[in-house]
Amino acid sequence: MNKHFKLLIIILAVAVIVPQITLAAWWNPFSWGMWNRIFHSQKQTQQQSKTSDIADWKTYTNTQYGFEFKYPADGWKLLVDTPRGDFLHLTQVSTIDESHVQLYIQSGNVDSWLSNKANHTRETVYINGLRAEKFYFGRDPKTDTSLTYVFEKNNLVYVINTAFAIGNKYGTFDTDISKIISTFKFTK
């Protein structure tokens, strides 16, 4: 009986002490400090690798409309179709079915721009801290090879149409185009 009593005491002690130690470690500021250092260091590493991915990219800056974005230095060609710079066409020249990004600017707001568009799916997204409306028009968003992003500022809409080569990328958003969109920002 004495042997079983000692075993019972050990089991109870473990059952009570282990959770207490775990809770103490969880709520201990030192433990959280360690967690935050590990978590934030991983986040910084991810951001540094993202930045290094586009470090050698060119930057297009439009001073009249106050925006800029980055694009790959190799394999992409930028055409500014008007002297004011309110229509841009960025094309990937290394594929048969060219991926591209078009940006145009017009007066109004997102809803006025959308008024004559039919059959769309709309989603609010944030890019570089900027609110944008993301649209899929008349297709299945899971397999669509084109997306439209619309930013609104100072009674202007900045419409970014994208399309990527269907060839071997059907159903996924082209990595370069995704990175180009992620660098869009207003400069004034």
Backbone as numpy.savetxt, mean C-alpha at the origin, in Angstrom:
# Nx Ny Nz CAx CAy CAz Cx Cy Cz
0.30 -42.33 51.62 -0.51 -41.14 51.62 0.35 -39.88 51.62
1.43 -39.91 52.35 2.33 -38.79 52.44 2.95 -38.49 51.08
3.22 -39.53 50.32 3.79 -39.39 48.98 2.80 -38.69 48.04
1.54 -39.06 48.12 0.50 -38.45 47.27 0.24 -37.01 47.67
0.34 -36.73 48.97 0.13 -35.38 49.46 1.22 -34.44 48.91
2.48 -34.90 48.88 3.58 -34.10 48.34 3.38 -33.85 46.84
2.95 -34.88 46.13 2.69 -34.75 44.69 1.56 -33.74 44.44
0.50 -33.80 45.27 -0.60 -32.87 45.14 -0.14 -31.43 45.40
0.70 -31.23 46.41 1.24 -29.91 46.72 2.06 -29.38 45.54
2.88 -30.23 44.94 3.72 -29.83 43.80 2.84 -29.44 42.62
1.82 -30.22 42.33 0.92 -29.93 41.20 0.19 -28.62 41.45
-0.33 -28.40 42.64 -1.01 -27.16 42.95 -0.07 -25.95 42.86
1.13 -26.13 43.36 2.11 -25.04 43.31 2.40 -24.67 41.86
2.62 -25.67 41.04 2.89 -25.41 39.62 1.67 -24.77 38.96
0.47 -25.28 39.28 -0.75 -24.75 38.68 -1.00 -23.31 39.07
-0.56 -22.90 40.25 -0.77 -21.53 40.71 0.40 -20.63 40.33
1.61 -21.11 40.48 2.80 -20.27 40.28 3.08 -19.99 38.81
2.99 -20.96 37.96 3.31 -20.77 36.53 2.41 -19.70 35.91
1.09 -19.74 36.10 0.27 -18.65 35.53 0.62 -17.28 36.12
0.96 -17.25 37.41 1.34 -15.98 38.03 2.61 -15.43 37.40
3.58 -16.28 37.17 4.82 -15.85 36.52 4.53 -15.36 35.11
3.68 -16.09 34.39 3.33 -15.70 33.02 2.63 -14.34 33.01
1.68 -14.15 33.90 0.98 -12.87 33.96 1.93 -11.74 34.36
2.79 -12.02 35.30 3.75 -11.00 35.73 4.66 -10.61 34.57
5.08 -11.61 33.80 5.95 -11.32 32.64 5.17 -10.54 31.59
3.91 -10.88 31.38 3.09 -10.20 30.38 2.89 -8.74 30.72
2.60 -8.46 31.98 2.30 -7.09 32.39 3.54 -6.31 32.81
4.66 -6.95 32.80 5.90 -6.28 33.19 6.31 -5.29 32.11
6.55 -4.02 32.46 6.94 -3.03 31.45 8.22 -3.43 30.71
9.10 -4.14 31.38 10.33 -4.58 30.71 10.00 -5.54 29.57
9.05 -6.45 29.82 8.65 -7.40 28.77 8.07 -6.67 27.57
7.22 -5.67 27.84 6.63 -4.90 26.74 7.70 -4.12 26.00
8.66 -3.59 26.75 9.75 -2.86 26.12 10.52 -3.76 25.16
10.76 -4.98 25.58 11.46 -5.94 24.71 10.61 -6.23 23.47
9.31 -6.48 23.69 8.41 -6.77 22.57 8.39 -5.61 21.57
8.27 -4.39 22.09 8.24 -3.22 21.22 9.54 -3.06 20.44
10.66 -3.29 21.09 11.94 -3.19 20.38 12.03 -4.22 19.26
11.60 -5.44 19.54 11.65 -6.50 18.52 10.69 -6.16 17.39
9.44 -5.81 17.74 8.42 -5.53 16.74 8.80 -4.33 15.87
9.23 -3.22 16.51 9.57 -2.02 15.75 10.83 -2.22 14.93
11.74 -3.03 15.40 12.95 -3.28 14.60 12.58 -4.06 13.34
11.63 -5.01 13.46 11.17 -5.74 12.27 10.47 -4.80 11.30
9.65 -3.88 11.83 8.93 -2.92 11.00 9.91 -2.01 10.27
10.94 -1.52 10.98 11.93 -0.66 10.36 12.68 -1.39 9.27
13.01 -2.67 9.49 13.70 -3.46 8.47 12.84 -3.58 7.23
11.53 -3.82 7.39 10.63 -3.91 6.25 10.57 -2.58 5.50
10.49 -1.46 6.24 10.43 -0.15 5.59 11.74 0.17 4.88
12.87 -0.22 5.48 14.16 0.03 4.85 14.29 -0.77 3.57
13.80 -2.03 3.57 13.90 -2.83 2.35 12.99 -2.26 1.27
11.79 -1.73 1.68 10.90 -1.09 0.71 11.57 0.15 0.11
12.21 0.95 0.95 12.88 2.16 0.49 14.04 1.81 -0.42
14.80 0.78 -0.06 15.95 0.41 -0.89 15.50 -0.17 -2.23
14.30 -0.76 -2.28 13.77 -1.28 -3.54 13.57 -0.17 -4.57
13.26 1.04 -4.11 12.97 2.14 -5.03 14.02 3.24 -4.97
15.14 2.98 -4.32 16.17 4.01 -4.13 16.71 4.54 -5.46
16.82 3.69 -6.47 17.37 4.13 -7.75 16.29 4.53 -8.77
15.07 4.69 -8.31 13.99 5.10 -9.20 14.05 6.59 -9.48
13.47 6.98 -10.61 13.34 8.40 -10.95 12.13 8.98 -10.22
12.15 10.29 -10.04 11.01 10.98 -9.41 10.44 11.97 -10.41
9.14 11.87 -10.67 8.45 12.87 -11.48 7.79 13.83 -10.50
8.06 15.12 -10.67 7.46 16.15 -9.83 6.71 17.14 -10.71
5.47 17.41 -10.36 4.66 18.39 -11.07 4.45 19.56 -10.11
5.13 20.67 -10.38 5.04 21.84 -9.49 3.73 22.59 -9.64
3.12 22.56 -10.82 1.87 23.28 -11.02 0.74 22.67 -10.18
0.63 21.34 -10.22 -0.45 20.67 -9.48 0.02 20.14 -8.13
1.30 20.24 -7.84 1.82 19.91 -6.52 1.77 18.44 -6.14
2.31 17.58 -6.97 2.38 16.16 -6.62 3.66 15.57 -7.20
3.98 14.39 -6.71 5.12 13.65 -7.26 4.90 12.16 -7.04
5.63 11.38 -7.82 5.66 9.93 -7.62 6.98 9.42 -8.19
7.34 8.24 -7.79 8.57 7.61 -8.28 8.19 6.50 -9.25
9.12 6.22 -10.16 8.91 5.12 -11.11 10.28 4.53 -11.47
10.30 3.26 -11.90 11.58 2.61 -12.19 12.36 3.34 -13.28
13.66 3.46 -13.07 14.53 4.12 -14.05 14.68 3.27 -15.31
14.65 1.96 -15.14 14.83 1.05 -16.28 13.51 0.39 -16.65
13.25 0.31 -17.93 12.09 -0.43 -18.44 10.78 0.33 -18.44
10.78 1.59 -18.05 9.56 2.39 -18.05 9.82 3.70 -18.76
8.80 4.17 -19.49 8.92 5.42 -20.25 7.78 6.34 -19.83
8.13 7.60 -19.49 7.14 8.58 -19.07 6.89 9.58 -20.17
5.62 9.79 -20.52 5.21 10.81 -21.49 4.28 11.78 -20.80
4.60 13.06 -20.87 3.71 14.10 -20.36 3.03 14.67 -21.59
1.72 14.43 -21.71 1.00 14.73 -22.95 0.53 16.16 -23.11
0.57 16.95 -22.08 0.15 18.35 -22.23 1.18 19.25 -21.56
1.31 20.48 -22.03 2.28 21.40 -21.40 1.98 21.65 -19.92
0.71 21.61 -19.54 0.34 21.85 -18.14 0.68 20.65 -17.26
0.88 19.49 -17.88 1.19 18.29 -17.11 -0.03 17.67 -16.45
-1.23 17.92 -17.03 -2.42 17.35 -16.41 -2.81 15.99 -17.01
-1.96 15.45 -17.88 -2.15 14.09 -18.35 -0.78 13.45 -18.53
-0.57 12.34 -17.85 0.71 11.61 -17.92 0.44 10.18 -18.31
1.39 9.61 -19.01 1.29 8.20 -19.38 2.65 7.56 -19.09
2.67 6.60 -18.20 3.88 5.88 -17.83 3.72 4.44 -18.29
4.60 4.00 -19.18 4.46 2.68 -19.81 5.66 1.80 -19.54
5.36 0.54 -19.25 6.44 -0.44 -19.13 6.75 -0.92 -20.54
7.99 -0.74 -20.99 8.33 -1.02 -22.38 8.95 -2.39 -22.58
9.04 -3.18 -21.52 9.73 -4.47 -21.65 8.79 -5.65 -21.86
7.48 -5.41 -21.97 6.55 -6.51 -22.18 5.76 -6.28 -23.47
5.25 -7.36 -24.03 4.44 -7.25 -25.24 3.11 -6.58 -24.90
2.42 -7.10 -23.88 1.20 -6.46 -23.39 1.64 -5.47 -22.32
1.83 -4.22 -22.70 2.46 -3.25 -21.82 1.63 -2.95 -20.57
2.32 -2.95 -19.43 1.71 -2.44 -18.21 1.81 -0.93 -18.28
0.83 -0.25 -17.70 0.92 1.21 -17.73 0.19 1.86 -16.56
0.55 3.11 -16.35 -0.10 3.96 -15.37 -0.43 5.26 -16.09
-1.67 5.70 -16.01 -2.06 6.99 -16.57 -2.56 7.86 -15.43
-2.18 9.11 -15.45 -2.65 10.05 -14.43 -3.22 11.25 -15.14
-4.44 11.63 -14.80 -4.99 12.86 -15.33 -5.69 13.62 -14.22
-5.83 14.90 -14.43 -6.37 15.80 -13.42 -7.54 16.55 -14.02
-8.61 16.67 -13.27 -9.75 17.45 -13.72 -10.41 18.10 -12.51
-11.19 19.14 -12.75 -11.85 19.82 -11.64 -13.02 19.00 -11.13
-13.39 19.24 -9.89 -14.51 18.55 -9.29 -14.10 17.74 -8.08
-14.97 16.77 -7.74 -14.67 15.87 -6.63 -14.90 14.43 -7.08
-14.65 13.50 -6.19 -14.74 12.09 -6.55 -16.14 11.74 -7.03
-17.15 12.22 -6.34 -18.53 11.87 -6.72 -18.92 12.45 -8.07
-18.48 13.68 -8.38 -18.79 14.24 -9.70 -18.05 13.47 -10.79
-16.83 13.07 -10.51 -16.07 12.26 -11.48 -16.77 10.93 -11.71
-17.29 10.35 -10.64 -17.92 9.03 -10.72 -19.32 9.06 -11.33
-19.93 10.24 -11.43 -21.34 10.34 -11.83 -21.65 9.70 -13.18
-20.72 9.70 -14.11 -21.02 9.10 -15.42 -20.36 7.73 -15.60
-19.90 7.15 -14.51 -19.29 5.81 -14.57 -20.29 4.80 -14.03
-20.39 3.68 -14.70 -21.34 2.65 -14.27 -20.61 1.37 -13.89
-21.34 0.53 -13.16 -20.87 -0.82 -12.88 -19.49 -0.85 -12.22
-19.41 -0.34 -11.03 -18.10 -0.25 -10.35 -18.17 -0.78 -8.92
-17.03 -1.15 -8.40 -16.86 -1.50 -7.00 -15.92 -0.45 -6.43
-16.29 0.11 -5.28 -15.53 1.22 -4.70 -15.02 0.82 -3.32
-13.79 1.23 -3.04 -13.17 0.94 -1.75 -12.30 2.14 -1.34
-12.39 2.56 -0.09 -11.53 3.64 0.40 -10.22 3.03 0.88
-9.10 3.60 0.41 -7.78 3.14 0.81 -6.94 4.36 1.20
-5.84 4.12 1.87 -4.92 5.19 2.24 -3.55 4.88 1.66
-2.99 5.84 0.94 -1.68 5.69 0.31 -0.83 6.86 0.79
0.27 6.56 1.43 1.12 7.61 2.01 0.33 8.54 2.93
-0.65 8.00 3.62 -1.47 8.81 4.51 -2.56 9.60 3.80
-2.64 9.48 2.48 -3.66 10.20 1.71 -4.85 9.29 1.45
-6.04 9.85 1.64 -7.24 9.08 1.34 -7.43 9.02 -0.17
-7.71 7.84 -0.66 -8.00 7.65 -2.08 -9.18 6.70 -2.21
-9.88 6.84 -3.30 -10.94 5.88 -3.62 -10.39 4.94 -4.69
-10.52 3.67 -4.46 -10.01 2.65 -5.37 -11.22 2.02 -6.06
-11.16 1.93 -7.39 -12.29 1.44 -8.17 -11.89 0.28 -9.06
-12.82 -0.68 -9.18 -12.77 -1.73 -10.18 -14.01 -1.49 -11.04
-13.86 -1.46 -12.34 -15.00 -1.17 -13.20 -15.43 -2.40 -14.00
-16.63 -2.90 -13.68 -17.28 -3.93 -14.47 -16.60 -5.28 -14.52
-15.67 -5.52 -13.64 -14.99 -6.82 -13.64 -14.96 -7.35 -12.22
-14.47 -8.57 -12.10 -14.30 -9.18 -10.79 -13.03 -8.63 -10.15
-13.13 -7.99 -8.97 -11.94 -7.42 -8.33 -10.83 -8.44 -8.07
-11.19 -9.71 -7.94 -10.17 -10.73 -7.65 -9.32 -11.06 -8.87
-9.86 -10.84 -10.06 -9.11 -11.19 -11.28 -8.90 -10.00 -12.20
-9.20 -8.82 -11.71 -9.07 -7.62 -12.54 -7.60 -7.30 -12.81
-7.32 -6.84 -14.02 -5.96 -6.44 -14.36 -5.84 -4.93 -14.49
-6.86 -4.22 -14.02 -6.77 -2.76 -14.01 -7.50 -2.22 -12.79
-6.95 -1.17 -12.25 -7.53 -0.50 -11.09 -7.46 1.00 -11.32
-8.35 1.74 -10.69 -8.32 3.19 -10.75 -8.31 3.72 -9.33
-7.40 4.66 -9.09 -7.30 5.34 -7.80 -7.63 6.81 -8.03
-8.46 7.38 -7.16 -8.84 8.77 -7.30 -8.55 9.50 -5.98
-7.71 10.52 -6.08 -7.39 11.40 -4.96 -8.11 12.72 -5.18
-8.48 13.38 -4.11 -9.17 14.65 -4.22 -8.43 15.69 -3.39
-8.17 16.86 -4.01 -7.53 17.94 -3.27 -7.84 19.27 -3.97
-8.24 20.28 -3.18 -8.49 21.64 -3.68 -9.42 21.66 -4.89
-10.52 20.95 -4.82 -11.52 20.89 -5.88 -10.97 20.33 -7.19
-9.96 19.48 -7.08 -9.43 18.76 -8.22 -9.43 17.27 -7.90
-9.64 16.46 -8.92 -9.48 15.01 -8.75 -8.25 14.58 -9.55
-7.45 13.76 -8.92 -6.25 13.19 -9.52 -6.58 11.72 -9.75
-6.77 11.37 -11.01 -7.22 10.03 -11.37 -6.02 9.24 -11.88
-5.75 8.12 -11.24 -4.65 7.25 -11.66 -5.25 5.94 -12.14
-5.19 5.73 -13.45 -5.65 4.47 -14.05 -4.45 3.55 -14.19
-4.63 2.31 -13.88 -3.52 1.35 -14.00 -3.99 0.13 -14.77
-3.07 -0.47 -15.45 -3.31 -1.76 -16.11 -1.98 -2.47 -16.20
-2.01 -3.77 -16.06 -0.75 -4.49 -16.16 -0.88 -5.66 -17.11
0.28 -6.07 -17.60 0.34 -7.11 -18.62 -0.37 -8.37 -18.14
-1.25 -8.89 -18.97 -2.00 -10.07 -18.59 -1.10 -11.30 -18.63
-0.25 -11.42 -19.61 0.65 -12.55 -19.80 0.78 -13.50 -18.63
1.74 -13.26 -17.75 1.96 -14.16 -16.63 1.54 -13.55 -15.30
0.81 -12.45 -15.33 0.47 -11.78 -14.08 -1.03 -11.71 -13.86
-1.79 -12.46 -14.59 -3.24 -12.36 -14.48 -3.68 -12.69 -13.05
-4.52 -11.83 -12.49 -5.05 -12.07 -11.16 -4.19 -11.51 -10.04
-3.05 -10.92 -10.35 -2.23 -10.30 -9.31 -1.88 -8.89 -9.75
-1.69 -8.01 -8.79 -1.37 -6.63 -9.12 0.13 -6.52 -9.33
0.54 -6.04 -10.47 1.94 -5.94 -10.83 2.73 -5.22 -9.74
3.86 -5.78 -9.36 4.67 -5.25 -8.26 5.14 -3.83 -8.53
5.66 -3.56 -9.72 6.13 -2.20 -10.03 4.99 -1.19 -9.94
3.84 -1.52 -10.51 2.71 -0.60 -10.48 2.27 -0.35 -9.04
2.21 -1.38 -8.26 1.84 -1.22 -6.86 2.81 -0.29 -6.13
4.10 -0.43 -6.40 5.10 0.43 -5.77 5.01 1.87 -6.29
4.75 2.04 -7.59 4.58 3.38 -8.15 3.43 4.09 -7.45
2.30 3.43 -7.33 1.13 4.01 -6.66 1.47 4.36 -5.22
2.24 3.51 -4.56 2.55 3.73 -3.14 3.45 4.95 -2.92
4.09 5.46 -3.98 4.97 6.63 -3.82 4.27 7.95 -4.13
3.04 7.91 -4.61 2.31 9.13 -4.94 2.11 9.97 -3.68
2.41 11.28 -3.79 2.15 12.18 -2.68 2.00 13.61 -3.18
1.32 14.41 -2.39 1.19 15.83 -2.70 2.38 16.56 -2.11
2.87 17.57 -2.85 4.03 18.33 -2.40 3.65 19.72 -1.91
2.42 20.13 -2.14 1.98 21.43 -1.63 0.52 21.39 -1.29
